[in-house]
């Protein structure tokens, strides 16, 4: 896992910080959700579809948008071919 940074969830409203990590080498397994996670749905999207959903407003939460921005900044600074 690579730490990409941290961001405030609702700066000026609550003191809650969210840390953003890039995880690689993961494999999908059966899930055993906690009771409060029973309605979570996991979907695989292409990068293009994910970005389109951000642009069309389907994905609009600030934490996701900010995390994607941190990822893009990190990716742009990687040596070519990495």
N, C-alpha and C positions, 0 to 999 in steps of 0.2 A: 504494500500500500504506500502511496505517495501522498504526502500532505500538500494540498494545493493552496491552503490558506484558511482564513476564518472570516466570518461576517456576522454583523448584528442582525438578529431576526426582525426586530422592530425598534430601531435606534430611537432613543428619546421616550419610548413608551415602556419597554421592559428591558432589564439587564440580562438578556439571553443571547449567548454567542453560539453560532453554529460552525463547526469545523468541517471542512470539505476535503475529502480524500478521493484519490483515484485508485481503484482496486482493479488489478489485472489477474489473469490466470484463474478466474472463477469458473465453477461449473454449476449448472442448474441441478438442484436436487428437489426431492419432495419437501414441501414446506410443513412446518408444525407451528403455526402462528400462535402468538399470545392472544388472550381473549380480546384485547382491544385492537388487534390486527385482523380480526376475522373477515373484514370487508375489503381488505387490500387486494388489488389486482395488479399482477405483474405483466407488462407487455414489452415485447421487443420491437423496437422501431429502428429504421435506418437513420443515420445522422440527418439526411435530407428531410425525412418525415418529421423527426423531432424538431428540427429548426423551423420547418413550416408551421408546425403546431404552435411554436412560440410566436411566430409572426402573425398567425391568424387569430391568436387569442385563446386557443384551446388550452394551452399551457401558459399560465399567467402569474403563478406565485413567485414572489420576489426571491425566495431562497433557491428555487430551481434556476431562474434567470441569472442570479448572481453566481451560482456554482458553475454554470455553463461558461460564464465570462471568465472565471478563474481558470477553468480548464483550457479555454482558448488561449489565454495569456501564457499559461505554462507550456502548452503545445508549441506556440510560436517561438519559444526560447530554447527548444530542444535542438540538439545538433541534427542536421539533415540526415535522414535515413534511420533515425531513432524511433 
